[in-house]
Amino acid sequence: MPELVFFSGTMDCGKSTLALQIGHNRSARGLQGVIFTRDDRAGEGKLSSRLGLVTEATEAAPGMDLHAYLVDRLSRGGRVDYVIVDEAQFLAPEQIDQLARVVDDLGLDVFAFGITTDFRTKLFPGSQRLIELADRIETLQVEAMCWCGARATHNARTVGGEMVVEGEQVVVGDVNGPAAEVGYEVLCRRHHRRRMTSVSAHAGALSPDVLPVAPPE
């Protein structure tokens, strides 16, 4: 039976790499798929991995009807055996509903990849709808790590290395971006609550206030 599967995890846990691997495995068996993505770090119409892998994709723009797009492609004689959706958290809830229709009405497997919560620990609307509708939810087993070595469970937005908790929900950035720009870092819950990024932790460790001093003689 075809399924709507949601692969979820924090940033930097290999979601895009797995999406590319699933596409490669099916392509090697002679199957043809459609890849949707939204706001990929490599630019519009790209699905990229931090390992350096990249492939062409269809940009799932706001307001785009994904079900209608696939129906049109099939009606023109195109072949579609499966659908991959990366950065699915950025899709609107109605677009997730359209993906469910692709499974139910067109009989295609849909593999959606995304993070569940934003930098404020709030559910993305697209991810929330996927949790509500998916036939299966898979948590990625490649664990991202906080700077302290603990398992990373939260996504933090940073500006100049400092964590911020206000702003628009979607601002494109990366965990490997320059520290002076808007970026992201994965943290354990404890350090997310304390707003302690790797930069601020390093600065604190070097502060004279925390350096040992010799006791008075």
Kinemage of the C-alpha trace (Angstrom):
@kinemage 1
@onewidth
@group {chain A} dominant
@subgroup {mainchain}
@vectorlist {calphas} color= white
{ca met a 1} P 0.000 0.000 0.000
{ca pro a 2} L 1.303 3.499 -0.799
{ca glu a 3} L 2.215 5.608 2.217
{ca leu a 4} L 2.795 9.176 3.300
{ca val a 5} L 5.962 8.895 5.395
{ca phe a 6} L 7.371 11.762 7.448
{ca phe a 7} L 11.099 11.544 8.227
{ca ser a 8} L 11.810 14.048 10.988
{ca gly a 9} L 14.770 15.201 13.027
{ca thr a 10} L 16.792 18.252 13.980
{ca met a 11} L 18.950 20.141 11.553
{ca asp a 12} L 22.237 18.429 10.690
{ca cys a 13} L 20.886 14.880 11.206
{ca gly a 14} L 21.091 13.754 7.575
{ca lys a 15} L 17.527 14.293 6.310
{ca ser a 16} L 18.522 15.592 2.884
{ca thr a 17} L 21.194 12.918 2.539
{ca leu a 18} L 18.586 10.229 3.167
{ca ala a 19} L 16.206 11.877 0.696
{ca leu a 20} L 18.924 11.758 -1.955
{ca gln a 21} L 19.713 8.133 -1.077
{ca ile a 22} L 16.071 7.074 -1.404
{ca gly a 23} L 15.891 8.773 -4.800
{ca his a 24} L 19.131 7.124 -5.914
{ca asn a 25} L 18.018 3.646 -4.823
{ca arg a 26} L 14.721 3.890 -6.673
{ca ser a 27} L 16.308 5.402 -9.762
{ca ala a 28} L 18.775 2.512 -9.851
{ca arg a 29} L 15.777 0.150 -10.075
{ca gly a 30} L 14.381 2.027 -13.069
{ca leu a 31} L 11.784 4.038 -11.149
{ca gln a 32} L 11.134 7.711 -11.855
{ca gly a 33} L 10.252 10.177 -9.151
{ca val a 34} L 9.411 13.816 -8.636
{ca ile a 35} L 11.393 15.764 -6.048
{ca phe a 36} L 9.869 18.838 -4.435
{ca thr a 37} L 11.799 21.184 -2.193
{ca arg a 38} L 11.380 24.618 -0.627
{ca asp a 39} L 14.048 27.157 0.307
{ca asp a 40} L 17.009 24.798 0.026
{ca arg a 41} L 20.388 26.197 1.101
{ca ala a 42} L 21.736 25.608 -2.431
{ca gly a 43} L 19.092 27.812 -4.014
{ca glu a 44} L 15.751 27.499 -5.779
{ca gly a 45} L 14.967 24.159 -7.372
{ca lys a 46} L 17.775 22.279 -5.628
{ca leu a 47} L 17.934 19.462 -3.115
{ca ser a 48} L 21.313 19.513 -1.416
{ca ser a 49} L 23.082 17.708 1.391
{ca arg a 50} L 25.765 19.073 3.695
{ca leu a 51} L 27.945 16.226 2.405
{ca gly a 52} L 28.125 18.127 -0.896
{ca leu a 53} L 25.551 16.095 -2.841
{ca val a 54} L 22.998 18.026 -4.885
{ca thr a 55} L 20.303 17.275 -7.446
{ca glu a 56} L 17.685 19.175 -9.397
{ca ala a 57} L 14.245 19.511 -7.847
{ca thr a 58} L 10.951 21.314 -8.357
{ca glu a 59} L 10.458 24.319 -6.095
{ca ala a 60} L 7.207 23.912 -4.159
{ca ala a 61} L 6.326 27.587 -4.179
{ca pro a 62} L 3.713 29.060 -1.840
{ca gly a 63} L 0.250 28.482 -3.286
{ca met a 64} L 1.404 25.725 -5.625
{ca asp a 65} L -1.025 22.783 -5.845
{ca leu a 66} L 1.243 19.752 -5.623
{ca his a 67} L -1.542 17.275 -6.391
{ca ala a 68} L -2.592 19.223 -9.504
{ca tyr a 69} L 1.049 19.460 -10.636
{ca leu a 70} L 1.415 15.678 -10.537
{ca val a 71} L -1.961 15.047 -12.170
{ca asp a 72} L -0.978 17.373 -15.017
{ca arg a 73} L 2.359 15.619 -15.426
{ca leu a 74} L 0.705 12.201 -15.539
{ca ser a 75} L -2.008 13.384 -17.942
{ca arg a 76} L 0.707 14.561 -20.352
{ca gly a 77} L 2.167 11.069 -20.431
{ca gly a 78} L 4.857 11.616 -17.847
{ca arg a 79} L 5.852 8.849 -15.498
{ca val a 80} L 5.832 9.255 -11.725
{ca asp a 81} L 6.526 6.273 -9.455
{ca tyr a 82} L 7.138 8.103 -6.168
{ca val a 83} L 7.435 11.580 -4.668
{ca ile a 84} L 10.147 13.021 -2.417
{ca val a 85} L 9.603 16.285 -0.534
{ca asp a 86} L 12.524 17.938 1.258
{ca glu a 87} L 12.207 20.875 3.664
{ca ala a 88} L 8.584 19.814 4.118
{ca gln a 89} L 8.243 21.931 7.264
{ca phe a 90} L 8.053 25.002 5.023
{ca leu a 91} L 4.966 23.770 3.155
{ca ala a 92} L 1.529 25.130 3.982
{ca pro a 93} L -0.905 22.754 5.719
{ca glu a 94} L -3.072 22.646 2.591
{ca gln a 95} L -0.051 21.460 0.591
{ca ile a 96} L 0.388 18.602 3.059
{ca asp a 97} L -3.270 17.737 2.458
{ca gln a 98} L -2.472 17.655 -1.258
{ca leu a 99} L 0.351 15.189 -0.606
{ca ala a 100} L -2.076 12.944 1.267
{ca arg a 101} L -4.342 13.047 -1.796
{ca val a 102} L -1.380 12.042 -3.971
{ca val a 103} L -1.041 8.900 -1.851
{ca asp a 104} L -4.754 8.115 -1.666
{ca asp a 105} L -5.910 9.118 -5.158
{ca leu a 106} L -2.815 8.531 -7.307
{ca gly a 107} L -1.406 5.551 -5.414
{ca leu a 108} L 2.087 7.008 -5.056
{ca asp a 109} L 4.456 6.771 -2.116
{ca val a 110} L 5.338 10.197 -0.709
{ca phe a 111} L 8.497 10.559 1.377
{ca ala a 112} L 8.540 13.896 3.231
{ca phe a 113} L 11.612 15.140 5.106
{ca gly a 114} L 11.682 18.012 7.562
{ca ile a 115} L 12.313 19.363 11.026
{ca thr a 116} L 9.402 19.486 13.435
{ca thr a 117} L 10.015 22.633 15.479
{ca asp a 118} L 11.440 26.070 14.773
{ca phe a 119} L 14.028 28.087 16.698
{ca arg a 120} L 11.344 28.975 19.274
{ca thr a 121} L 10.523 25.262 19.849
{ca lys a 122} L 7.144 25.801 18.131
{ca leu a 123} L 5.804 23.341 15.569
{ca phe a 124} L 6.043 24.386 11.942
{ca pro a 125} L 2.494 24.319 10.469
{ca gly a 126} L 3.636 21.946 7.708
{ca ser a 127} L 5.228 19.570 10.199
{ca gln a 128} L 2.178 19.686 12.443
{ca arg a 129} L -0.055 18.702 9.535
{ca leu a 130} L 2.321 15.892 8.583
{ca ile a 131} L 2.176 14.544 12.131
{ca glu a 132} L -1.613 14.622 11.892
{ca leu a 133} L -1.842 12.922 8.475
{ca ala a 134} L 1.224 10.718 7.949
{ca asp a 135} L 0.788 6.968 7.710
{ca arg a 136} L 4.177 6.621 9.342
{ca ile a 137} L 6.590 8.928 11.178
{ca glu a 138} L 10.263 8.012 11.265
{ca thr a 139} L 12.732 9.756 13.557
{ca leu a 140} L 16.148 9.874 11.924
{ca gln a 141} L 18.662 7.697 13.731
{ca val a 142} L 21.719 9.818 12.923
{ca glu a 143} L 21.866 11.936 16.058
{ca ala a 144} L 23.035 15.514 15.758
{ca met a 145} L 25.140 16.633 18.703
{ca cys a 146} L 25.111 19.760 20.811
{ca trp a 147} L 28.443 21.523 21.320
{ca cys a 148} L 28.566 19.942 24.801
{ca gly a 149} L 28.452 16.430 23.349
{ca ala a 150} L 24.881 15.647 24.369
{ca arg a 151} L 22.202 14.638 21.859
{ca ala a 152} L 20.858 17.732 20.095
{ca thr a 153} L 17.087 18.006 20.266
{ca his a 154} L 16.429 21.683 19.489
{ca asn a 155} L 17.181 24.070 16.633
{ca ala a 156} L 18.540 27.487 17.570
{ca arg a 157} L 18.775 30.587 15.387
{ca thr a 158} L 21.888 32.671 15.907
{ca val a 159} L 23.007 36.154 14.918
{ca gly a 160} L 26.690 36.769 15.377
{ca gly a 161} L 26.876 33.519 17.315
{ca glu a 162} L 24.263 34.663 19.840
{ca met a 163} L 20.951 32.833 20.089
{ca val a 164} L 17.788 34.793 19.262
{ca val a 165} L 14.218 33.825 20.117
{ca glu a 166} L 12.240 36.432 18.173
{ca gly a 167} L 11.717 37.035 14.464
{ca glu a 168} L 10.051 35.493 11.446
{ca gln a 169} L 9.563 31.752 11.590
{ca val a 170} L 11.325 31.135 8.259
{ca val a 171} L 14.720 32.714 7.597
{ca val a 172} L 16.997 30.680 5.353
{ca gly a 173} L 20.373 29.896 6.895
{ca asp a 174} L 22.655 26.986 7.654
{ca val a 175} L 24.497 25.410 10.547
{ca asn a 176} L 27.777 25.967 8.689
{ca gly a 177} L 27.257 29.632 7.820
{ca pro a 178} L 29.568 32.498 8.891
{ca ala a 179} L 29.150 33.334 12.565
{ca ala a 180} L 28.504 37.019 11.791
{ca glu a 181} L 25.398 36.198 9.774
{ca val a 182} L 22.036 34.638 10.578
{ca gly a 183} L 22.669 30.957 11.105
{ca tyr a 184} L 21.465 27.923 12.977
{ca glu a 185} L 22.892 25.624 15.602
{ca val a 186} L 21.553 22.415 17.096
{ca leu a 187} L 21.496 22.320 20.881
{ca cys a 188} L 20.421 20.023 23.685
{ca arg a 189} L 17.354 21.196 25.603
{ca arg a 190} L 19.391 22.420 28.573
{ca his a 191} L 21.563 24.734 26.508
{ca his a 192} L 18.651 25.850 24.334
{ca arg a 193} L 16.804 26.900 27.507
{ca arg a 194} L 19.916 28.725 28.701
{ca arg a 195} L 20.473 30.265 25.242
{ca met a 196} L 24.043 29.006 25.360
{ca thr a 197} L 25.531 28.469 21.901
{ca ser a 198} L 29.009 27.172 21.154
{ca val a 199} L 30.186 30.767 20.619
{ca ser a 200} L 28.795 32.084 23.895
{ca ala a 201} L 30.055 29.024 25.782
{ca his a 202} L 33.539 29.534 24.359
{ca ala a 203} L 33.449 33.231 25.229
{ca gly a 204} L 32.361 32.399 28.769
{ca ala a 205} L 35.162 29.879 29.177
{ca leu a 206} L 37.691 32.549 28.185
{ca ser a 207} L 36.201 35.281 30.372
{ca pro a 208} L 38.485 36.511 33.208
{ca asp a 209} L 35.477 36.166 35.506
{ca val a 210} L 35.629 32.404 35.276
{ca leu a 211} L 39.384 31.888 35.073
{ca pro a 212} L 40.979 30.410 38.209
{ca val a 213} L 42.911 32.824 40.384
{ca ala a 214} L 45.539 32.087 42.941
{ca pro a 215} L 44.349 32.255 46.558
{ca pro a 216} L 45.708 35.166 48.587
{ca glu a 217} L 48.867 34.391 50.581
